[in-house]
Amino acid sequence: MRFLQTTLVAVGLLFVSALAHADDAANPFARDIKVLADWFAGEFDNEEQRWFEADPRAAVAEDDRVIRIHTLHKRLALPAFGEHVFYVEEYVNNDPAQIMRQRLVTFRADLEAGAIRMQQGFFKDTDALKGGYHNPDLLADLRPDDVFFLDDCDVYWHRKASQFEGAMKPKACQFGDGDERRYSLHNLTLAENYYWRVDSTFLVADDSLFAGYAADRPIEMRRAYPFTCSVFFYGEETVRIDDLALHSQGGLLSVERASDGAVFEVLMRDKQYPYYETRPDFMYFSIRPQGERRSIAFSVNDPSSRQLGVRTPEIGAFCHRDGYEFLEALDTLP
């Protein structure tokens, strides 16, 4: 009897597995949508683009330089919205308090359109969800009534070689009245380690730029890896400050020395230096007094580094990449 029960269970599992594979076989986007969602998750920042445009050799006028954007994409388990659901929060000027965008993003296969369809939900109460990337409890009880979607503003993704490209339907996402009636251009490129985006509006009447940047000038964000750091102040007694968050794309944290009120900044920058022909990619890690450009200690490291540290007789900073437990392979880290 036990053998029969075991056999029935095994047959049942095979049947369920067969159904799942049948569903995948009917969906030409089954694999790509999983890859797209995996690449979309995490943090991205365009600090490298900002740095290059500020360099005198780039000859970009200050008023023409792109703004600094940091975007955070948190995967959520909210079945009421679908299988692939994300909370998106973006801030500018390297200041998490300056939030410029909050969205609920979903991905699904659209067989009729022949694409992966991304819907962008708008929250009815954005203030209640601020900081949701680092505090997902704020998002755990989201319901469909808390969000509204604009179908004409959906983005359609297609895989192109080793990246995905997404765009809205031409001039579909329109808003405003009269002479200021305008449409959104939301062109996206996503790969494993970068996320580029044109996010501008143009007047319907003559296609002139209303807000944002030209269609051929994207915000060039690169994946930012989170690190957790400790800072040590050395003296008669060593003072240690733990659990400080930093990220690899121009992340900056400030710490105050209690003994004299002096403030120091710890900077991490994953660089792809445009002027070097040999070994142009490296991780730059430094400590500097607040308000000064010159570092008092720095190190140049491999861009895949999982542990970084610098110190002087007075101060030290040591960081490890989140998820690093000293034993796992690099490609298993989040």
VODRENDO-115373 format. One record per residue (C-alpha): residue number from 1; residue in one letter; x, y, z. Coordinates in Angstrom, 3 decimals. Layout:
% VODRENDO-115373
<pt num="NUM" residuo="A" px="X" py="Y" pz="Z"/>
...
//
This chain:
% VODRENDO-115373
<pt num="1" residuo="M" px="0.000" py="0.000" pz="0.000"/>
<pt num="2" residuo="R" px="2.825" py="2.361" pz="0.899"/>
<pt num="3" residuo="F" px="4.469" py="1.578" pz="-2.451"/>
<pt num="4" residuo="L" px="1.236" py="2.479" pz="-4.252"/>
<pt num="5" residuo="Q" px="0.952" py="5.784" pz="-2.356"/>
<pt num="6" residuo="T" px="4.568" py="6.648" pz="-3.155"/>
<pt num="7" residuo="T" px="4.003" py="5.828" pz="-6.811"/>
<pt num="8" residuo="L" px="0.878" py="7.988" pz="-6.975"/>
<pt num="9" residuo="V" px="2.733" py="10.907" pz="-5.386"/>
<pt num="10" residuo="A" px="5.595" py="10.529" pz="-7.867"/>
<pt num="11" residuo="V" px="3.187" py="10.392" pz="-10.800"/>
<pt num="12" residuo="G" px="1.407" py="13.470" pz="-9.484"/>
<pt num="13" residuo="L" px="4.668" py="15.391" pz="-9.230"/>
<pt num="14" residuo="L" px="5.612" py="14.380" pz="-12.745"/>
<pt num="15" residuo="F" px="2.197" py="15.557" pz="-13.963"/>
<pt num="16" residuo="V" px="2.603" py="18.953" pz="-12.272"/>
<pt num="17" residuo="S" px="6.120" py="19.248" pz="-13.668"/>
<pt num="18" residuo="A" px="4.862" py="18.367" pz="-17.133"/>
<pt num="19" residuo="L" px="2.179" py="21.038" pz="-16.890"/>
<pt num="20" residuo="A" px="4.765" py="23.621" pz="-15.843"/>
<pt num="21" residuo="H" px="7.008" py="22.698" pz="-18.777"/>
<pt num="22" residuo="A" px="3.989" py="22.787" pz="-21.072"/>
<pt num="23" residuo="D" px="3.233" py="26.319" pz="-19.901"/>
<pt num="24" residuo="D" px="6.832" py="27.318" pz="-20.551"/>
<pt num="25" residuo="A" px="6.767" py="25.675" pz="-23.977"/>
<pt num="26" residuo="A" px="3.732" py="27.773" pz="-24.896"/>
<pt num="27" residuo="N" px="5.439" py="30.972" pz="-23.739"/>
<pt num="28" residuo="P" px="8.383" py="32.076" pz="-25.907"/>
<pt num="29" residuo="F" px="9.363" py="34.573" pz="-23.186"/>
<pt num="30" residuo="A" px="9.533" py="32.060" pz="-20.313"/>
<pt num="31" residuo="R" px="13.312" py="32.214" pz="-20.028"/>
<pt num="32" residuo="D" px="13.855" py="35.836" pz="-21.026"/>
<pt num="33" residuo="I" px="11.377" py="37.222" pz="-18.520"/>
<pt num="34" residuo="K" px="13.247" py="35.491" pz="-15.699"/>
<pt num="35" residuo="V" px="16.576" py="36.856" pz="-16.908"/>
<pt num="36" residuo="L" px="15.117" py="40.340" pz="-17.347"/>
<pt num="37" residuo="A" px="13.689" py="40.293" pz="-13.819"/>
<pt num="38" residuo="D" px="16.980" py="39.071" pz="-12.347"/>
<pt num="39" residuo="W" px="18.927" py="41.836" pz="-14.081"/>
<pt num="40" residuo="F" px="16.353" py="44.475" pz="-13.141"/>
<pt num="41" residuo="A" px="16.689" py="43.742" pz="-9.408"/>
<pt num="42" residuo="G" px="19.172" py="45.740" pz="-7.330"/>
<pt num="43" residuo="E" px="20.694" py="49.222" pz="-7.451"/>
<pt num="44" residuo="F" px="22.006" py="51.374" pz="-10.293"/>
<pt num="45" residuo="D" px="23.737" py="54.770" pz="-10.370"/>
<pt num="46" residuo="N" px="25.105" py="57.119" pz="-13.046"/>
<pt num="47" residuo="E" px="27.917" py="58.623" pz="-10.938"/>
<pt num="48" residuo="E" px="30.486" py="57.489" pz="-13.497"/>
<pt num="49" residuo="Q" px="28.673" py="59.403" pz="-16.232"/>
<pt num="50" residuo="R" px="28.508" py="62.459" pz="-13.990"/>
<pt num="51" residuo="W" px="32.200" py="62.190" pz="-13.162"/>
<pt num="52" residuo="F" px="33.187" py="61.985" pz="-16.825"/>
<pt num="53" residuo="E" px="31.033" py="64.974" pz="-17.841"/>
<pt num="54" residuo="A" px="32.540" py="67.063" pz="-15.018"/>
<pt num="55" residuo="D" px="36.084" py="66.340" pz="-16.229"/>
<pt num="56" residuo="P" px="37.432" py="69.327" pz="-18.203"/>
<pt num="57" residuo="R" px="38.614" py="66.984" pz="-20.959"/>
<pt num="58" residuo="A" px="34.997" py="66.041" pz="-21.690"/>
<pt num="59" residuo="A" px="34.160" py="69.701" pz="-22.425"/>
<pt num="60" residuo="V" px="30.530" py="69.393" pz="-21.234"/>
<pt num="61" residuo="A" px="29.106" py="72.703" pz="-20.011"/>
<pt num="62" residuo="E" px="27.885" py="72.565" pz="-16.422"/>
<pt num="63" residuo="D" px="24.292" py="73.379" pz="-17.370"/>
<pt num="64" residuo="D" px="24.301" py="70.516" pz="-19.888"/>
<pt num="65" residuo="R" px="25.514" py="67.786" pz="-17.541"/>
<pt num="66" residuo="V" px="23.128" py="65.017" pz="-16.559"/>
<pt num="67" residuo="I" px="21.738" py="64.875" pz="-13.048"/>
<pt num="68" residuo="R" px="22.923" py="62.244" pz="-10.584"/>
<pt num="69" residuo="I" px="20.339" py="59.473" pz="-10.203"/>
<pt num="70" residuo="H" px="20.376" py="56.427" pz="-7.943"/>
<pt num="71" residuo="T" px="17.639" py="53.876" pz="-8.573"/>
<pt num="72" residuo="L" px="16.668" py="50.955" pz="-6.325"/>
<pt num="73" residuo="H" px="14.590" py="48.005" pz="-7.547"/>
<pt num="74" residuo="K" px="13.231" py="45.726" pz="-4.799"/>
<pt num="75" residuo="R" px="11.650" py="42.415" pz="-5.798"/>
<pt num="76" residuo="L" px="8.351" py="41.823" pz="-3.980"/>
<pt num="77" residuo="A" px="6.187" py="38.784" pz="-3.287"/>
<pt num="78" residuo="L" px="2.775" py="40.268" pz="-4.112"/>
<pt num="79" residuo="P" px="0.792" py="37.646" pz="-6.072"/>
<pt num="80" residuo="A" px="-2.156" py="40.013" pz="-6.451"/>
<pt num="81" residuo="F" px="-0.008" py="42.004" pz="-8.906"/>
<pt num="82" residuo="G" px="1.674" py="39.087" pz="-10.681"/>
<pt num="83" residuo="E" px="4.756" py="36.901" pz="-10.525"/>
<pt num="84" residuo="H" px="7.456" py="39.490" pz="-11.285"/>
<pt num="85" residuo="V" px="6.815" py="42.562" pz="-9.140"/>
<pt num="86" residuo="F" px="9.200" py="45.326" pz="-8.031"/>
<pt num="87" residuo="Y" px="9.154" py="48.443" pz="-5.928"/>
<pt num="88" residuo="V" px="11.175" py="51.216" pz="-7.578"/>
<pt num="89" residuo="E" px="12.523" py="54.179" pz="-5.657"/>
<pt num="90" residuo="E" px="14.860" py="56.786" pz="-7.141"/>
<pt num="91" residuo="Y" px="16.666" py="59.728" pz="-5.609"/>
<pt num="92" residuo="V" px="18.889" py="62.483" pz="-6.981"/>
<pt num="93" residuo="N" px="22.099" py="64.278" pz="-5.974"/>
<pt num="94" residuo="N" px="23.289" py="61.278" pz="-3.950"/>
<pt num="95" residuo="D" px="20.731" py="62.178" pz="-1.274"/>
<pt num="96" residuo="P" px="18.201" py="59.459" pz="-0.317"/>
<pt num="97" residuo="A" px="15.891" py="62.178" pz="1.025"/>
<pt num="98" residuo="Q" px="15.537" py="63.706" pz="-2.457"/>
<pt num="99" residuo="I" px="13.192" py="61.079" pz="-3.885"/>
<pt num="100" residuo="M" px="12.155" py="61.766" pz="-7.483"/>
<pt num="101" residuo="R" px="10.237" py="58.589" pz="-8.354"/>
<pt num="102" residuo="Q" px="8.320" py="55.761" pz="-6.690"/>
<pt num="103" residuo="R" px="6.684" py="53.057" pz="-8.793"/>
<pt num="104" residuo="L" px="5.322" py="49.534" pz="-8.622"/>
<pt num="105" residuo="V" px="6.686" py="47.722" pz="-11.675"/>
<pt num="106" residuo="T" px="5.419" py="44.411" pz="-13.025"/>
<pt num="107" residuo="F" px="6.644" py="42.225" pz="-15.893"/>
<pt num="108" residuo="R" px="4.579" py="39.701" pz="-17.847"/>
<pt num="109" residuo="A" px="4.634" py="38.062" pz="-21.246"/>
<pt num="110" residuo="D" px="2.363" py="39.704" pz="-23.816"/>
<pt num="111" residuo="L" px="2.029" py="37.163" pz="-26.594"/>
<pt num="112" residuo="E" px="-0.215" py="39.406" pz="-28.672"/>
<pt num="113" residuo="A" px="2.348" py="42.212" pz="-28.623"/>
<pt num="114" residuo="G" px="5.232" py="39.766" pz="-29.023"/>
<pt num="115" residuo="A" px="7.110" py="41.310" pz="-26.118"/>
<pt num="116" residuo="I" px="7.650" py="41.356" pz="-22.377"/>
<pt num="117" residuo="R" px="5.282" py="43.987" pz="-21.069"/>
<pt num="118" residuo="M" px="6.258" py="46.223" pz="-18.171"/>
<pt num="119" residuo="Q" px="3.503" py="48.072" pz="-16.350"/>
<pt num="120" residuo="Q" px="4.289" py="51.018" pz="-14.090"/>
<pt num="121" residuo="G" px="1.970" py="51.490" pz="-11.148"/>
<pt num="122" residuo="F" px="1.545" py="54.868" pz="-9.469"/>
<pt num="123" residuo="F" px="0.985" py="54.906" pz="-5.702"/>
<pt num="124" residuo="K" px="-1.907" py="56.818" pz="-4.206"/>
<pt num="125" residuo="D" px="0.118" py="57.441" pz="-1.024"/>
<pt num="126" residuo="T" px="3.815" py="57.745" pz="-1.824"/>
<pt num="127" residuo="D" px="4.860" py="59.174" pz="1.538"/>
<pt num="128" residuo="A" px="3.796" py="56.017" pz="3.364"/>
<pt num="129" residuo="L" px="6.173" py="53.929" pz="1.223"/>
<pt num="130" residuo="K" px="9.332" py="56.046" pz="1.283"/>
<pt num="131" residuo="G" px="12.331" py="53.925" pz="2.146"/>
<pt num="132" residuo="G" px="10.548" py="50.746" pz="1.096"/>
<pt num="133" residuo="Y" px="13.651" py="49.341" pz="-0.599"/>
<pt num="134" residuo="H" px="15.426" py="48.980" pz="2.749"/>
<pt num="135" residuo="N" px="12.230" py="48.396" pz="4.742"/>
<pt num="136" residuo="P" px="10.062" py="45.997" pz="2.704"/>
<pt num="137" residuo="D" px="7.583" py="45.696" pz="5.585"/>
<pt num="138" residuo="L" px="6.164" py="48.989" pz="4.326"/>
<pt num="139" residuo="L" px="5.213" py="47.212" pz="1.098"/>
<pt num="140" residuo="A" px="4.000" py="43.891" pz="2.458"/>
<pt num="141" residuo="D" px="0.323" py="44.868" pz="2.622"/>
<pt num="142" residuo="L" px="0.026" py="46.623" pz="-0.746"/>
<pt num="143" residuo="R" px="-3.302" py="45.955" pz="-2.470"/>
<pt num="144" residuo="P" px="-4.464" py="46.667" pz="-6.036"/>
<pt num="145" residuo="D" px="-6.591" py="49.517" pz="-4.671"/>
<pt num="146" residuo="D" px="-3.396" py="51.277" pz="-3.511"/>
<pt num="147" residuo="V" px="-2.036" py="51.592" pz="-7.050"/>
<pt num="148" residuo="F" px="-3.259" py="52.787" pz="-10.429"/>
<pt num="149" residuo="F" px="-1.835" py="51.959" pz="-13.866"/>
<pt num="150" residuo="L" px="-1.851" py="53.818" pz="-17.186"/>
<pt num="151" residuo="D" px="-1.961" py="51.179" pz="-19.914"/>
<pt num="152" residuo="D" px="-0.874" py="53.626" pz="-22.614"/>
<pt num="153" residuo="C" px="2.366" py="54.147" pz="-20.693"/>
<pt num="154" residuo="D" px="3.394" py="50.481" pz="-20.602"/>
<pt num="155" residuo="V" px="6.896" py="49.570" pz="-21.799"/>
<pt num="156" residuo="Y" px="7.504" py="46.678" pz="-24.213"/>
<pt num="157" residuo="W" px="10.806" py="44.820" pz="-23.927"/>
<pt num="158" residuo="H" px="12.658" py="42.715" pz="-26.511"/>
<pt num="159" residuo="R" px="15.909" py="40.849" pz="-26.148"/>
<pt num="160" residuo="K" px="18.683" py="42.112" pz="-28.408"/>
<pt num="161" residuo="A" px="21.825" py="39.975" pz="-28.201"/>
<pt num="162" residuo="S" px="23.175" py="40.263" pz="-24.633"/>
<pt num="163" residuo="Q" px="20.808" py="42.992" pz="-23.475"/>
<pt num="164" residuo="F" px="17.128" py="43.943" pz="-23.367"/>
<pt num="165" residuo="E" px="15.646" py="47.040" pz="-24.985"/>
<pt num="166" residuo="G" px="12.328" py="48.532" pz="-23.930"/>
<pt num="167" residuo="A" px="10.141" py="51.372" pz="-25.156"/>
<pt num="168" residuo="M" px="6.617" py="52.730" pz="-24.996"/>
<pt num="169" residuo="K" px="4.469" py="52.727" pz="-28.093"/>
<pt num="170" residuo="P" px="5.219" py="55.900" pz="-30.095"/>
<pt num="171" residuo="K" px="3.425" py="58.928" pz="-28.630"/>
<pt num="172" residuo="A" px="1.017" py="56.671" pz="-26.723"/>
<pt num="173" residuo="C" px="1.686" py="58.011" pz="-23.220"/>
<pt num="174" residuo="Q" px="0.199" py="61.516" pz="-23.453"/>
<pt num="175" residuo="F" px="-0.889" py="64.031" pz="-20.847"/>
<pt num="176" residuo="G" px="-1.397" py="67.774" pz="-20.382"/>
<pt num="177" residuo="D" px="-3.710" py="70.184" pz="-22.138"/>
<pt num="178" residuo="G" px="-3.617" py="72.688" pz="-24.963"/>
<pt num="179" residuo="D" px="-0.240" py="73.885" pz="-26.147"/>
<pt num="180" residuo="E" px="1.454" py="71.907" pz="-23.372"/>
<pt num="181" residuo="R" px="-0.003" py="68.543" pz="-24.416"/>
<pt num="182" residuo="R" px="3.033" py="66.266" pz="-24.375"/>
<pt num="183" residuo="Y" px="4.111" py="62.643" pz="-24.601"/>
<pt num="184" residuo="S" px="6.647" py="60.542" pz="-22.722"/>
<pt num="185" residuo="L" px="9.685" py="58.918" pz="-24.265"/>
<pt num="186" residuo="H" px="10.785" py="56.063" pz="-22.019"/>
<pt num="187" residuo="N" px="13.521" py="54.141" pz="-23.857"/>
<pt num="188" residuo="L" px="15.378" py="51.603" pz="-21.729"/>
<pt num="189" residuo="T" px="18.403" py="49.358" pz="-22.166"/>
<pt num="190" residuo="L" px="19.166" py="46.744" pz="-19.535"/>
<pt num="191" residuo="A" px="22.048" py="44.296" pz="-19.259"/>
<pt num="192" residuo="E" px="23.507" py="42.368" pz="-16.364"/>
<pt num="193" residuo="N" px="25.617" py="45.283" pz="-15.149"/>
<pt num="194" residuo="Y" px="24.120" py="48.433" pz="-16.627"/>
<pt num="195" residuo="Y" px="20.793" py="50.193" pz="-17.064"/>
<pt num="196" residuo="W" px="20.488" py="53.082" pz="-19.503"/>
<pt num="197" residuo="R" px="17.357" py="55.190" pz="-19.780"/>
<pt num="198" residuo="V" px="15.940" py="58.034" pz="-21.826"/>
<pt num="199" residuo="D" px="13.179" py="59.517" pz="-19.697"/>
<pt num="200" residuo="S" px="11.949" py="62.726" pz="-21.336"/>
<pt num="201" residuo="T" px="8.790" py="64.463" pz="-22.496"/>
<pt num="202" residuo="F" px="8.162" py="66.155" pz="-25.840"/>
<pt num="203" residuo="L" px="5.408" py="68.455" pz="-27.048"/>
<pt num="204" residuo="V" px="2.832" py="66.696" pz="-29.209"/>
<pt num="205" residuo="A" px="2.485" py="69.717" pz="-31.504"/>
<pt num="206" residuo="D" px="6.037" py="69.830" pz="-32.838"/>
<pt num="207" residuo="D" px="8.031" py="67.057" pz="-31.059"/>
<pt num="208" residuo="S" px="10.216" py="69.637" pz="-29.334"/>
<pt num="209" residuo="L" px="11.835" py="68.725" pz="-26.019"/>
<pt num="210" residuo="F" px="9.736" py="69.792" pz="-23.009"/>
<pt num="211" residuo="A" px="11.611" py="68.195" pz="-20.104"/>
<pt num="212" residuo="G" px="14.569" py="65.862" pz="-19.688"/>
<pt num="213" residuo="Y" px="17.313" py="65.165" pz="-22.226"/>
<pt num="214" residuo="A" px="17.417" py="64.566" pz="-25.962"/>
<pt num="215" residuo="A" px="16.334" py="61.170" pz="-27.237"/>
<pt num="216" residuo="D" px="19.924" py="60.240" pz="-28.084"/>
<pt num="217" residuo="R" px="21.273" py="61.126" pz="-24.614"/>
<pt num="218" residuo="P" px="20.433" py="58.481" pz="-22.014"/>
<pt num="219" residuo="I" px="21.090" py="58.439" pz="-18.291"/>
<pt num="220" residuo="E" px="23.907" py="55.860" pz="-18.145"/>
<pt num="221" residuo="M" px="23.527" py="53.932" pz="-14.902"/>
<pt num="222" residuo="R" px="25.739" py="51.056" pz="-13.833"/>
<pt num="223" residuo="R" px="24.994" py="48.361" pz="-11.288"/>
<pt num="224" residuo="A" px="25.894" py="49.410" pz="-7.754"/>
<pt num="225" residuo="Y" px="26.921" py="46.711" pz="-5.308"/>
<pt num="226" residuo="P" px="26.082" py="47.296" pz="-1.632"/>
<pt num="227" residuo="F" px="28.801" py="47.122" pz="1.023"/>
<pt num="228" residuo="T" px="28.688" py="47.253" pz="4.813"/>
<pt num="229" residuo="C" px="31.483" py="49.173" pz="6.515"/>
<pt num="230" residuo="S" px="33.118" py="49.886" pz="9.862"/>
<pt num="231" residuo="V" px="35.109" py="53.026" pz="10.688"/>
<pt num="232" residuo="F" px="37.713" py="53.144" pz="13.472"/>
<pt num="233" residuo="F" px="39.070" py="56.258" pz="15.192"/>
<pt num="234" residuo="Y" px="42.405" py="55.526" pz="16.881"/>
<pt num="235" residuo="G" px="43.746" py="57.354" pz="19.919"/>
<pt num="236" residuo="E" px="44.020" py="56.686" pz="23.634"/>
<pt num="237" residuo="E" px="40.886" py="54.598" pz="23.099"/>
<pt num="238" residuo="T" px="39.719" py="53.106" pz="19.817"/>
<pt num="239" residuo="V" px="36.196" py="54.125" pz="18.812"/>
<pt num="240" residuo="R" px="34.450" py="51.825" pz="16.359"/>
<pt num="241" residuo="I" px="31.337" py="52.644" pz="14.298"/>
<pt num="242" residuo="D" px="29.704" py="49.643" pz="12.600"/>
<pt num="243" residuo="D" px="26.941" py="48.821" pz="10.110"/>
<pt num="244" residuo="L" px="27.537" py="51.751" pz="7.779"/>
<pt num="245" residuo="A" px="26.046" py="51.352" pz="4.286"/>
<pt num="246" residuo="L" px="28.014" py="52.182" pz="1.161"/>
<pt num="247" residuo="H" px="27.687" py="51.268" pz="-2.523"/>
<pt num="248" residuo="S" px="30.259" py="50.831" pz="-5.254"/>
<pt num="249" residuo="Q" px="29.057" py="53.502" pz="-7.732"/>
<pt num="250" residuo="G" px="30.301" py="56.637" pz="-6.012"/>
<pt num="251" residuo="G" px="28.876" py="55.721" pz="-2.629"/>
<pt num="252" residuo="L" px="29.698" py="58.234" pz="0.099"/>
<pt num="253" residuo="L" px="29.248" py="58.072" pz="3.861"/>
<pt num="254" residuo="S" px="30.103" py="60.616" pz="6.550"/>
<pt num="255" residuo="V" px="31.253" py="59.925" pz="10.108"/>
<pt num="256" residuo="E" px="32.013" py="62.325" pz="12.952"/>
<pt num="257" residuo="R" px="34.906" py="61.925" pz="15.364"/>
<pt num="258" residuo="A" px="33.401" py="62.522" pz="18.782"/>
<pt num="259" residuo="S" px="36.637" py="63.730" pz="20.365"/>
<pt num="260" residuo="D" px="36.837" py="66.927" pz="18.281"/>
<pt num="261" residuo="G" px="33.759" py="66.990" pz="16.006"/>
<pt num="262" residuo="A" px="35.823" py="66.504" pz="12.841"/>
<pt num="263" residuo="V" px="33.840" py="64.878" pz="10.009"/>
<pt num="264" residuo="F" px="35.355" py="62.435" pz="7.526"/>
<pt num="265" residuo="E" px="33.979" py="60.966" pz="4.307"/>
<pt num="266" residuo="V" px="34.486" py="57.427" pz="3.025"/>
<pt num="267" residuo="L" px="34.159" py="57.124" pz="-0.759"/>
<pt num="268" residuo="M" px="33.886" py="54.043" pz="-2.990"/>
<pt num="269" residuo="R" px="34.006" py="54.400" pz="-6.759"/>
<pt num="270" residuo="D" px="33.961" py="51.545" pz="-9.283"/>
<pt num="271" residuo="K" px="35.657" py="53.240" pz="-12.215"/>
<pt num="272" residuo="Q" px="35.901" py="52.562" pz="-15.916"/>
<pt num="273" residuo="Y" px="38.452" py="55.254" pz="-16.580"/>
<pt num="274" residuo="P" px="37.961" py="56.590" pz="-20.117"/>
<pt num="275" residuo="Y" px="41.504" py="57.878" pz="-20.594"/>
<pt num="276" residuo="Y" px="43.421" py="54.676" pz="-19.789"/>
<pt num="277" residuo="E" px="44.100" py="52.130" pz="-22.515"/>
<pt num="278" residuo="T" px="45.520" py="49.528" pz="-20.131"/>
<pt num="279" residuo="R" px="43.881" py="48.394" pz="-16.894"/>
<pt num="280" residuo="P" px="41.196" py="51.118" pz="-17.027"/>
<pt num="281" residuo="D" px="38.785" py="49.406" pz="-14.621"/>
<pt num="282" residuo="F" px="39.408" py="49.577" pz="-10.888"/>
<pt num="283" residuo="M" px="37.770" py="50.159" pz="-7.511"/>
<pt num="284" residuo="Y" px="38.894" py="53.354" pz="-5.811"/>
<pt num="285" residuo="F" px="38.411" py="53.511" pz="-2.033"/>
<pt num="286" residuo="S" px="39.388" py="56.486" pz="0.107"/>
<pt num="287" residuo="I" px="39.013" py="58.563" pz="3.270"/>
<pt num="288" residuo="R" px="39.050" py="62.350" pz="3.188"/>
<pt num="289" residuo="P" px="38.113" py="65.206" pz="5.536"/>
<pt num="290" residuo="Q" px="34.661" py="66.518" pz="4.701"/>
<pt num="291" residuo="G" px="34.753" py="69.374" pz="2.211"/>
<pt num="292" residuo="E" px="38.189" py="68.472" pz="0.851"/>
<pt num="293" residuo="R" px="38.986" py="66.759" pz="-2.435"/>
<pt num="294" residuo="R" px="42.344" py="65.388" pz="-1.350"/>
<pt num="295" residuo="S" px="42.250" py="61.979" pz="0.342"/>
<pt num="296" residuo="I" px="44.308" py="61.231" pz="3.424"/>
<pt num="297" residuo="A" px="44.318" py="57.518" pz="2.572"/>
<pt num="298" residuo="F" px="43.230" py="55.552" pz="-0.488"/>
<pt num="299" residuo="S" px="43.575" py="52.213" pz="-2.196"/>
<pt num="300" residuo="V" px="43.144" py="51.031" pz="-5.784"/>
<pt num="301" residuo="N" px="41.586" py="47.593" pz="-6.050"/>
<pt num="302" residuo="D" px="40.273" py="45.031" pz="-8.488"/>
<pt num="303" residuo="P" px="36.665" py="45.950" pz="-9.478"/>
<pt num="304" residuo="S" px="35.424" py="42.557" pz="-8.265"/>
<pt num="305" residuo="S" px="36.867" py="43.099" pz="-4.767"/>
<pt num="306" residuo="R" px="34.699" py="41.816" pz="-1.949"/>
<pt num="307" residuo="Q" px="36.673" py="43.355" pz="0.908"/>
<pt num="308" residuo="L" px="38.325" py="46.773" pz="1.034"/>
<pt num="309" residuo="G" px="40.243" py="48.679" pz="3.687"/>
<pt num="310" residuo="V" px="42.411" py="51.735" pz="4.282"/>
<pt num="311" residuo="R" px="43.838" py="53.285" pz="7.443"/>
<pt num="312" residuo="T" px="46.079" py="55.986" pz="8.826"/>
<pt num="313" residuo="P" px="47.410" py="56.264" pz="12.387"/>
<pt num="314" residuo="E" px="44.224" py="58.204" pz="13.240"/>
<pt num="315" residuo="I" px="41.400" py="56.598" pz="11.221"/>
<pt num="316" residuo="G" px="40.590" py="53.397" pz="9.362"/>
<pt num="317" residuo="A" px="37.720" py="52.222" pz="7.158"/>
<pt num="318" residuo="F" px="36.978" py="48.603" pz="6.278"/>
<pt num="319" residuo="C" px="34.116" py="47.346" pz="4.089"/>
<pt num="320" residuo="H" px="32.834" py="44.015" pz="2.826"/>
<pt num="321" residuo="R" px="30.402" py="43.352" pz="0.027"/>
<pt num="322" residuo="D" px="26.961" py="42.376" pz="1.279"/>
<pt num="323" residuo="G" px="26.514" py="38.610" pz="1.275"/>
<pt num="324" residuo="Y" px="30.250" py="37.959" pz="1.523"/>
<pt num="325" residuo="E" px="30.928" py="35.253" pz="4.106"/>
<pt num="326" residuo="F" px="34.528" py="34.541" pz="2.989"/>
<pt num="327" residuo="L" px="33.706" py="31.091" pz="1.580"/>
<pt num="328" residuo="E" px="31.368" py="31.534" pz="-1.387"/>
<pt num="329" residuo="A" px="32.241" py="32.149" pz="-5.025"/>
<pt num="330" residuo="L" px="31.899" py="35.675" pz="-6.333"/>
<pt num="331" residuo="D" px="29.146" py="34.797" pz="-8.800"/>
<pt num="332" residuo="T" px="26.908" py="33.590" pz="-5.958"/>
<pt num="333" residuo="L" px="26.809" py="36.995" pz="-4.275"/>
<pt num="334" residuo="P" px="23.687" py="39.160" pz="-4.659"/>
//
